[in-house]
């Protein structure tokens, strides 16, 4: 039987550390096992330059996009992001009458408002237009499906779960003998992630650690000399930070999911967060974490949770389920088969 090919078009490069890259990296092996090959078009295929304020993000000039798509002879095309690469692909595919699907990973209008001051109404008009011809729009949670519908999105919008690699995120990595209370936050260190809320927590007897890198790191280091900044970590080194934390704190209000949340749960670490999309869809309040507008209160309540119950509840999150949902929502592009 001929193996089918999925073409992923994204404004993220493979070396970036974020939820989009993590998702596709993890489902790729499952896709291959299931008889599919995955190819990518990303900014590394074009001339590109650093995004203002985000040097790790590359803005590409996606020349000859149509030729690059056509030579792939893909059975399915998935546009993962709404940046220049995704936009060029969307315009060319629509012009050719080829079908595709898309995904909505980030609260893009809220992000653009916080970072660049662009009114949300303008960016929502753009993303509604961007996704309106998509055969299916995959977003992270049921809450995000309702949120997009409330913002005027039409068409077929489906929630799309995420998973965790349990060969890496092992609760047995917890090897502490001290009684110190350790609070952890992990992710891209950028202004919109709410890390000031984490770093400014004043809970006696606690040690705060931020794992990650990004354009806001130097500012946080100057403001909060009492916080440990561990830089970017991966693999079991990262998992060890999760396992040895007493509470994982997720201070973002703009993420649509938060893979780091389920990575924390997979090692038995409870999560304190705001009651916003992402945490609301992942956490079982009083079992795996607490969500409050008062983040300090949520942290303190998490200290009373049973790590064994947190670990048991994490079994629902698997990359196999993520791949199955993605596969079942693929749209054959017809013209390029």
Secondary structure, DSSP 8 states (H G I E B T S, - for coil): ---EEEEEE-SS-TT--SHHHHHHHHHHHHHHHTTEEEEEE-GGGSEEEEETTEEEEEEEE-TTHHHHHHTT--SEEEE---SHHHHHHHHHHHHHT---EEEE-B-HHHHHHHHH---HHHHHHHHHHHHTT-S-EEES-HHHHHHHHHTT--S-EEE------TTTS-GGG----S--EEEEEES---GGG-HHHHHT---TTEEEEEE---TTHHHHHHH-TTSEEEE---HHHHHHHHHH-SEEEE--SSBSS-HHHHHHHTTT-EEEE-SSTTHHHH--BTTTEEE-SSHHHHHHHHTTS-HHHHHHHGGG--HHHHHHHHHHT--B-STT-
